[in-house]
Amino acid sequence: MSWTVMGSLGAASDRERALRTLYDERAGAVYTYVVRLLGGDRHRAEDVVQEALLRCWRTQDLTSGQPLRPWLFRVARNLVVDD
C-alpha cells in the first residue's frame, strides 16, 4: 500500500503539488493580512486562510501559472466581511 501526503514530493497529481506550492508561497502573507483584518484573532484567521485555499483548490486552475495571489487576498477579505 502506498500513502501519499497531499502536497508532498510524492503527491499524486500536479494539482496537489501546485496547491502545496501555493500554500508555501502565499499562505503566510494571506494569514498575516487576515489577522490584521480580524484585529489579531489568530484562530479565526487560520480558518479563513484554510477556507480561501480550499476555494482556490475547488475553483482555480492551479497549474495554469496565472497569479493567484490577488484572488486569494480578495477571497480572504470577502470571507472576513461576510462573517
C-alpha positions as CSV (number, residue, x, y, z in Angstrom):
1,M,0.0,0.0,0.0
2,S,1.3,3.5,-0.9
3,W,0.5,6.5,1.2
4,T,0.6,10.0,-0.4
5,V,0.6,13.1,1.7
6,M,-1.1,15.9,-0.2
7,G,1.5,18.4,-1.4
8,S,4.5,16.2,-0.7
9,L,7.1,15.5,-3.4
10,G,5.2,12.2,-3.8
11,A,1.9,13.9,-4.4
12,A,-0.4,12.1,-6.8
13,S,-1.1,14.9,-9.1
14,D,0.2,18.2,-10.5
15,R,-2.8,20.0,-8.8
16,E,-1.7,18.6,-5.4
17,R,1.9,19.8,-5.9
18,A,0.6,23.1,-7.2
19,L,-1.6,23.6,-4.1
20,R,1.4,22.8,-1.8
21,T,3.5,25.3,-3.7
22,L,0.7,27.9,-3.4
23,Y,0.4,27.2,0.3
24,D,4.2,27.5,0.8
25,E,4.4,30.7,-1.2
26,R,1.2,32.6,-0.2
27,A,-0.4,31.3,3.0
28,G,1.8,33.2,5.3
29,A,1.1,36.6,3.7
30,V,-2.6,35.9,3.5
31,Y,-2.6,34.8,7.1
32,T,-0.8,38.0,8.2
33,Y,-3.3,40.1,6.2
34,V,-6.3,38.3,7.7
35,V,-5.0,38.5,11.3
36,R,-4.9,42.3,10.8
37,L,-8.4,42.4,9.3
38,L,-9.7,40.4,12.3
39,G,-7.9,42.5,14.9
40,G,-5.5,39.8,16.0
41,D,-7.8,36.8,16.1
42,R,-5.3,34.1,15.0
43,H,-7.6,31.1,15.3
44,R,-10.3,32.7,13.1
45,A,-7.5,33.8,10.7
46,E,-6.4,30.2,10.3
47,D,-10.0,29.2,9.5
48,V,-10.3,31.9,6.9
49,V,-7.0,31.1,5.2
50,Q,-7.9,27.4,5.1
51,E,-11.3,28.2,3.5
52,A,-9.7,30.5,1.0
53,L,-7.2,27.8,0.0
54,L,-10.0,25.2,-0.2
55,R,-12.0,27.5,-2.5
56,C,-8.9,28.0,-4.6
57,W,-8.4,24.3,-4.8
58,R,-12.0,23.8,-5.9
59,T,-12.4,26.7,-8.4
60,Q,-9.0,27.8,-9.8
61,D,-6.7,26.2,-12.3
62,L,-3.6,25.7,-10.1
63,T,-1.4,24.5,-12.9
64,S,-2.0,27.4,-15.4
65,G,0.7,29.6,-14.0
66,Q,-1.7,32.6,-13.6
67,P,-1.1,34.7,-10.5
68,L,-3.4,33.6,-7.7
69,R,-2.2,36.0,-5.0
70,P,-4.8,38.8,-5.8
71,W,-7.6,36.2,-6.0
72,L,-6.6,34.7,-2.6
73,F,-6.5,38.0,-0.9
74,R,-9.8,39.1,-2.3
75,V,-11.5,35.8,-1.3
76,A,-10.0,36.0,2.2
77,R,-11.2,39.6,2.6
78,N,-14.7,38.6,1.4
79,L,-14.8,35.8,3.9
80,V,-13.9,38.1,6.7
81,V,-16.5,40.7,5.6
82,D,-19.2,38.1,5.1
83,D,-18.7,36.7,8.5
